[in-house]
């Protein structure tokens, strides 16, 4: 698992479910565009900008999550290495990995 820089992590508690929004610090406020697939993804600070956490802290938060929205190389790599997502579930938009997961 990577031990890179800090990650923004925001936790939402909704009707008994825990949703985690996490992204690499440098991506906050970025608009990612893949014109070939007609995908535009805005890394909205209102949604993603929570507390700065270490990769290890992100793993602990994801263990309790019902689902997560993950954006950025470091963030997605942490989730992949910890087994929360599968490599085939990663979408590249503007060369930035994005992944989502839910638990049943």
N, C-alpha and C positions, 0 to 999 in steps of 0.2 A: 504494500500500500504506500502511496505517496505520502510524504510528510511535508509537502509544500506549504505555501502561504495560507493565510486566513481565507475563510469562506463566509459569505453572508448567509445566515440561516434564520428563517422566520417560521414560527410554528403557529398553526391555526387549529383551534379546537372547535369543531362544529358538530353538534348533535352526536357527541360521543366518539367522533372520529378525529384523528390527528393527521393533518395535512402539513407537510414540510415543503417549503420553498427554499431552494438553496442555489447560489450562483457564485462563480468566481468574482472576486472584488472588482477587477478591472472591467467587467461586463455590465455593471449596474448602469442602467440608462441607455444601453446600446440597442440599436435596431439591427437585427440580423436579417439579411435578404438573400434568398436563392431565387433569382429570376427564372431560372430554367424550370423549377418545379412550382413557381409562383407562390413561394412561402415567404412570409414576412413575420418575424418574431421580435417583439419589443420586450426587453428585460426591464420591466416596469419597477422602479424603485418602491412604489407603494406596495407592490406585492412581494418583491424579493428582498428588499433591504431590511434585514432584521439585525440580529447581533452578529458580531464577528466571532467565528468559532474556528478551532483547529480541525484538520481532517479527522482526527481521532474523536473529537467531540461530535462532529457530523455523524459518524458511524453510530455513536451512542443514541443520538436523536432519532436516526433512521430505524433503529431497532424497535422503537415505540410507535413508529408511524404507520398509519393506515394507507398512506400514499404519499407520493412526493413528486415535485417538479424540480428537475435538476438541470442546470445550465453551466457549461464551461468545462474545459479540459480537466482541470484539477478536481472539480466537484464530481463530474461524471466518472472519472477514474477511481475516485474514492469509493463511490457506490458500486462500481463494477468489481473492484478488487475485494470488496466486502461481501459480494454475492447478492446484492439487492436488485441488480438489473443484469440482463443478458446482453452480450455484445451486439446481437442482432436487433436489439430494441433501441439502439442509439441512432438518432437522426442527426446528420450534419447539415447545418445551415450556416452558410458563409464560413465554412471550415470550423465551426464551433459545435461541439457535441451537445445535444439536448436529449434528455431521457425522462420518462415518466414511469411511475409504478404504482400499483394498487395491490392491496391484499384482500383476499376474500374473507 
